Amino acid sequence: MKTTQYFEYTRKRPDRAQIKENWIKAVIEKPVKVETQSDGRIRLWGKIDEIGKYLRVILLEDGETVHNAFLDRSYREE
């Protein structure tokens, strides 16, 4: 999995340390929602059944490099 330096830095935070790499890969492979930001980055959301929460993954414009990943407390599936 390709990642940015920013992602590697933020994943060390206590609130992000619990996020598993296989969760990120699962969201990338089968997102429930996809949006493209104005800067070209791609937002993906996926439900992590293991914990009953939604994970938001931000990819760079290349569609494969992970820039950010966090549990999105405000996301509600449509």
Long-range contacts (C-beta under 8 A, 24 or more apart in sequence): 1-25, 1-66, 2-64, 2-65, 2-66, 3-65, 3-66, 3-67, 4-60, 4-65, 4-66, 4-67, 6-67, 6-68, 7-66, 7-67, 7-68, 7-69, 10-68, 11-69, 15-70, 15-71, 16-69, 16-70, 19-55, 19-69, 19-70, 19-71, 23-48, 23-50, 23-55, 23-69, 24-55, 24-57, 24-66, 24-69, 27-55, 27-57, 27-69, 28-57, 28-59, 28-64, 28-66, 31-57, 32-77, 33-75, 33-77, 33-78, 41-67, 45-72, 45-75, 47-77
